[in-house]
Amino acid sequence: MVHPAFGVVYARGITGFSDPDPHLRRHDGDRTALYFFIIALLSTCTIGVQNYMFGSEAAALTAKIRSLSFRAILRQDSEFLLCIRSFIIPAF
C-alpha cells in the first residue's frame, strides 16, 4: 500500500516543478514533502505493528509445537516402559 501512495506523491511532486511561479512551486514542494513525511510515519507504525503481531504469533505457534512434541515424546516413552514391564513382570 505504501508504494502506490509514494508513486502518486512522486507524480504530484514532479508536476509541481512545471509551475512557472516560484511561490506556487515552493508551496507544492512543501506539500509534497509533508505527504512524504505522513506516508513515512504511517508506514513506520504499520510495519511496527506487523512485526509485533508476527513475533507474537510465531511465539504462540512455537509453544504449541513444543507442547505437542513433548506430549508425543512422553507417550512414546510410556509405551516403551509398559512394553518392557510386561516382558519382565508377567501379568497373572
N, C-alpha and C positions, 0 to 999 in steps of 0.2 A: 504494500500500500504506500510505502514511503517513496519508492522510485517513480511511480506515475505522478505523485504530487511534486517531486523535485523536477520532473520533466515539464510540468505546466509552469512552475515558477521560473525555470530557466528560460522558457519560451517568452514569458512576460518580461523577464529581465532583458533579454536580447532585443525585443521590440521596443523596450524603453530607451535603448541607445539611439534609436532613429528619430527621436524628438529633437527638433531644432532649438527649442527653448531650453537653456541650461537649468533654469529653476525647475521646470517640469521634469527634466531628465534627472535632476538631483532628487526630487520628490519620489519619482518612480523607482529610482535606485534604492532609496531608503526603505520604501515599502517592500521591495523585493528582498532586501536584507532582513527585514522584520519577518517576512514569510519564511525565509530560510531558517531563522532562529526558532520560530514557533514549530516548524516541522522537526527540527533537531531536538527540541525539548520533548515533543510528543513521542518521537522515535526512541529517545533515551528512556522515557518512562515505560513505554510498551515493551521494549527489549528487556528492561529490568524485571518487569512482571513476568514476562515469558520465561526468562531464565530461572526465576524463583519457582514458578509452577513446574517447570521441567525437573528441577532439582528435587522438589518435594515429592513429586510422583515417582521419580526414579528411586528415591529412598524408600517409599512405601512398597514399590514393586520388589526391590531387593530384599526387604524384610519379609515379604510374603514368600518369595522363592527360598530364602534361607529357612524359614519355618517349615515349609513343605518338604524340603530336602532333609532337614533334621528329623522330621517325623518318619520319613521313608527309611532313613538310616536306623533309627531306633526300632522300627518294625522289622527290618531285616535282622538285626542283632537278636531280638527276642525270638524270632522264628528259628534262628540258628541255635540259640541256647535251649529252646524247647526240643529241638530235634536231638541234640546231644544228650539232654537229660533223659529222653525216652529210651535211648540206647543204653545208658549207664544204669538207670534205675527203672526196671521194668514195672509197669503198672499191673496190679493184681486185680 
